[in-house]
Amino acid sequence: MARIGIIGSAGRMGAALAEAIAAAGDVVSGGVDKGDDLAALVAASDVLVDFSAPAALEGNLDAAIAAGVPIVVGTTGLEERHHFLCDNAAESIAVLQTGNTSLGVTLLAHLVREAASRLGEDWDIEITETHHRMKVDAPSGTALLLGEAAAKGRGIDLASSSARGRDGITGARKAGDIGFASLRGGSVAGDHTVYFLGDDERLSLTHLAENRRIFAKGAVRAAQWLIGKPAGRYTMPEVLGL
């Protein structure tokens, strides 16, 4: 029975995580938010799950390192500096950071990478994502995760091959670009589609999230898997054995 600590417990994901942990037969060792006693939570936990905010990540990682406790980071909206912090923490503890903890999305990313590696560069790649009106970052962490999968399949760098926010007279599509489009509205938990568009044919790979419980269930499975792992940077595909 694992003792799982929740960072960001007052948010919508925090409540979903508490339910998923109980359903899995594990124990919520506690939950913290801004201003709460993080050190006490870490000391009482076998593993941490962080769905808080990018600004809190450095402190959360420092606390996990100090106690030698592994951590699953599901916070989205991370920048390059945050990934550097995760890399640094992974020298001391087990860190699993992902833009999406859904098991279905994890498999989707695997399929996207496979498709991108097998279809020629004359197949254009476009990614669309739809989320609820309250989401603050775009493209979503999941869209970027899928973009990275496509880029790895093509053997290219996503940062230099992304096309975002087209507006006005943009000119013809640049060959090799991976395009992103973000839609916001309603209460959508998260819809993602990766399009492979060739001449005279199209392939689309889609994942539809009906409830954020899927992210909580995946995060709990990742947390269970991470316990006892040596220091290092881990990924959701490893949880599924991909």
C-alpha positions as CSV (number, residue, x, y, z in Angstrom):
1,M,0.0,0.0,0.0
2,A,1.7,3.2,-1.2
3,R,1.6,6.5,0.6
4,I,1.0,9.1,-2.2
5,G,1.3,12.8,-1.5
6,I,-0.6,15.3,-3.6
7,I,1.0,18.7,-4.4
8,G,-1.8,20.9,-5.7
9,S,-4.5,19.2,-3.7
10,A,-7.1,22.0,-3.8
11,G,-7.3,22.0,-7.6
12,R,-9.6,19.9,-9.7
13,M,-6.9,17.4,-10.3
14,G,-6.2,17.1,-6.6
15,A,-9.7,15.9,-5.9
16,A,-9.6,13.4,-8.8
17,L,-6.2,12.1,-7.6
18,A,-7.5,11.5,-4.1
19,E,-10.4,9.4,-5.5
20,A,-8.0,7.5,-7.8
21,I,-5.6,6.8,-5.0
22,A,-8.3,5.4,-2.9
23,A,-9.7,3.3,-5.8
24,A,-6.2,1.8,-6.3
25,G,-6.1,0.7,-2.7
26,D,-3.4,3.2,-1.8
27,V,-3.3,5.9,0.8
28,V,-3.3,9.7,0.4
29,S,-0.5,10.7,2.7
30,G,-1.6,14.3,2.6
31,G,-2.0,17.3,0.3
32,V,-0.5,20.7,0.1
33,D,-1.1,24.0,-1.8
34,K,0.7,27.3,-1.7
35,G,1.7,28.2,1.8
36,D,1.2,24.7,3.3
37,D,3.8,22.6,5.0
38,L,5.5,20.8,2.1
39,A,8.3,19.3,4.1
40,A,5.8,17.4,6.3
41,L,4.0,16.0,3.3
42,V,7.2,14.8,1.7
43,A,8.4,13.2,4.9
44,A,5.1,11.2,5.1
45,S,5.1,10.0,1.5
46,D,6.6,7.2,-0.5
47,V,6.0,9.2,-3.7
48,L,4.7,12.6,-4.7
49,V,2.4,13.7,-7.5
50,D,2.6,17.3,-8.5
51,F,-0.2,19.0,-10.4
52,S,0.4,22.5,-9.0
53,A,1.9,25.4,-11.0
54,P,5.2,26.0,-12.9
55,A,6.2,28.6,-10.4
56,A,6.1,26.1,-7.6
57,L,8.1,23.4,-9.4
58,E,11.6,24.3,-8.2
59,G,10.6,24.3,-4.5
60,N,8.7,21.0,-5.0
61,L,11.7,19.4,-6.6
62,D,14.0,20.7,-3.9
63,A,11.8,19.3,-1.1
64,A,11.7,15.9,-2.9
65,I,15.5,15.8,-3.4
66,A,16.1,16.7,0.3
67,A,13.9,13.7,1.4
68,G,14.9,11.3,-1.3
69,V,11.3,10.9,-2.4
70,P,10.4,10.2,-6.1
71,I,8.1,12.6,-7.9
72,V,5.6,12.5,-10.8
73,V,5.3,15.9,-12.4
74,G,2.1,16.4,-14.3
75,T,2.1,20.2,-14.2
76,T,1.7,21.8,-17.7
77,G,2.9,25.1,-19.1
78,L,6.5,24.2,-18.3
79,E,9.3,26.1,-20.0
80,E,12.9,25.1,-20.9
81,R,14.1,26.2,-17.4
82,H,11.6,23.8,-15.8
83,H,12.9,20.9,-17.8
84,F,16.4,21.8,-16.8
85,L,15.3,21.7,-13.1
86,C,13.8,18.2,-13.7
87,D,17.0,17.0,-15.3
88,N,19.0,18.3,-12.3
89,A,16.6,16.7,-9.8
90,A,16.9,13.4,-11.7
91,E,20.5,13.2,-10.7
92,S,19.4,12.6,-7.1
93,I,15.9,11.1,-7.3
94,A,13.5,9.3,-9.7
95,V,11.5,12.0,-11.7
96,L,8.7,11.2,-14.1
97,Q,7.6,14.4,-15.9
98,T,5.0,14.4,-18.6
99,G,2.6,16.7,-20.4
100,N,-0.2,14.1,-20.0
101,T,-0.6,11.2,-17.6
102,S,-3.4,9.5,-19.6
103,L,-2.5,5.9,-20.6
104,G,-4.5,6.4,-23.9
105,V,-2.5,9.6,-24.7
106,T,0.7,7.7,-23.9
107,L,-0.1,5.1,-26.5
108,L,-1.3,7.8,-28.9
109,A,2.1,9.5,-28.7
110,H,3.8,6.1,-29.5
111,L,1.5,5.7,-32.6
112,V,2.2,9.2,-33.7
113,R,6.0,8.7,-33.6
114,E,5.7,5.4,-35.5
115,A,3.5,7.1,-38.2
116,A,5.8,10.1,-38.5
117,S,8.8,7.8,-38.9
118,R,7.2,5.7,-41.7
119,L,5.4,8.4,-43.7
120,G,7.5,10.6,-46.0
121,E,8.1,14.3,-45.5
122,D,5.5,15.0,-48.2
123,W,2.9,14.1,-45.5
124,D,2.2,17.3,-43.6
125,I,1.6,17.1,-39.8
126,E,-1.0,19.2,-38.0
127,I,-2.1,19.0,-34.4
128,T,-5.3,20.4,-33.0
129,E,-6.3,20.5,-29.3
130,T,-9.5,21.6,-27.6
131,H,-9.9,22.4,-23.9
132,H,-12.2,24.1,-21.4
133,R,-12.5,27.9,-21.3
134,M,-10.4,28.1,-18.1
135,K,-7.2,26.6,-19.4
136,V,-4.4,29.2,-19.3
137,D,-1.7,27.7,-21.5
138,A,-1.6,27.0,-25.3
139,P,-0.7,24.8,-27.0
140,S,-1.6,22.3,-24.4
141,G,1.2,20.2,-22.8
142,T,-0.4,17.2,-24.5
143,A,-0.3,18.8,-27.9
144,L,3.4,19.6,-27.4
145,L,4.0,16.0,-26.2
146,L,2.5,14.8,-29.4
147,G,4.5,17.3,-31.4
148,E,7.7,16.0,-29.8
149,A,6.7,12.5,-30.7
150,A,6.1,13.5,-34.3
151,A,9.4,15.4,-34.4
152,K,11.3,12.4,-33.0
153,G,9.7,10.2,-35.6
154,R,11.0,12.5,-38.3
155,G,14.3,13.0,-36.7
156,I,13.9,16.8,-36.5
157,D,13.8,19.5,-33.7
158,L,10.3,20.6,-32.8
159,A,11.4,24.0,-31.6
160,S,12.7,25.0,-35.0
161,S,9.9,23.2,-36.9
162,S,6.7,24.5,-35.2
163,A,4.1,26.6,-36.8
164,R,1.7,28.3,-34.4
165,G,-0.9,31.0,-34.5
166,R,-1.2,31.5,-38.2
167,D,-2.9,34.8,-39.1
168,G,-3.1,37.0,-42.1
169,I,-1.1,36.4,-45.3
170,T,1.2,33.7,-44.1
171,G,2.3,32.3,-47.4
172,A,2.4,28.7,-48.4
173,R,3.0,26.0,-45.7
174,K,6.6,25.4,-45.0
175,A,7.7,21.9,-45.8
176,G,8.5,19.9,-42.7
177,D,6.6,22.1,-40.3
178,I,4.5,20.7,-37.5
179,G,1.4,22.9,-37.1
180,F,-0.6,23.6,-33.9
181,A,-4.1,25.0,-33.5
182,S,-5.7,25.6,-30.1
183,L,-9.5,25.8,-29.4
184,R,-10.9,26.9,-26.0
185,G,-14.5,26.7,-24.7
186,G,-17.1,25.0,-22.6
187,S,-16.0,22.3,-20.2
188,V,-14.0,20.1,-22.6
189,A,-11.5,18.0,-20.6
190,G,-9.2,17.6,-23.6
191,D,-9.5,16.5,-27.2
192,H,-6.4,16.0,-29.4
193,T,-6.0,15.0,-33.0
194,V,-2.8,14.6,-35.0
195,Y,-3.4,14.8,-38.8
196,F,-1.1,13.3,-41.4
197,L,-2.1,15.0,-44.6
198,G,-0.7,13.6,-47.9
199,D,-1.8,14.1,-51.5
200,D,-5.2,12.4,-52.0
201,E,-5.3,10.8,-48.6
202,R,-5.3,11.7,-44.9
203,L,-4.7,9.9,-41.7
204,S,-5.9,11.2,-38.3
205,L,-5.1,9.8,-34.8
206,T,-7.4,11.1,-32.1
207,H,-7.8,10.9,-28.3
208,L,-10.9,12.3,-26.5
209,A,-10.8,12.8,-22.8
210,E,-14.3,12.6,-21.3
211,N,-13.3,13.2,-17.7
212,R,-10.1,14.2,-15.9
213,R,-10.3,11.0,-13.9
214,I,-8.3,9.4,-16.7
215,F,-5.3,11.7,-15.9
216,A,-5.6,10.9,-12.2
217,K,-5.7,7.1,-12.8
218,G,-2.7,7.4,-15.1
219,A,-0.8,9.5,-12.6
220,V,-1.5,7.0,-9.8
221,R,-0.2,4.1,-12.0
222,A,2.9,6.2,-12.8
223,A,3.5,6.9,-9.1
224,Q,3.1,3.3,-8.1
225,W,5.6,2.3,-10.9
226,L,8.1,5.0,-9.8
227,I,8.5,3.8,-6.2
228,G,11.8,2.1,-5.7
229,K,13.3,3.2,-9.1
230,P,16.9,4.6,-9.0
231,A,17.6,8.2,-9.7
232,G,16.9,9.2,-13.2
233,R,14.4,10.8,-15.6
234,Y,11.5,8.5,-16.6
235,T,8.6,8.7,-19.0
236,M,5.0,7.5,-19.3
237,P,5.9,5.1,-22.2
238,E,8.2,3.3,-19.8
239,V,5.2,2.8,-17.4
240,L,3.4,1.0,-20.2
241,G,6.6,-0.9,-21.3
242,L,6.7,0.9,-24.7
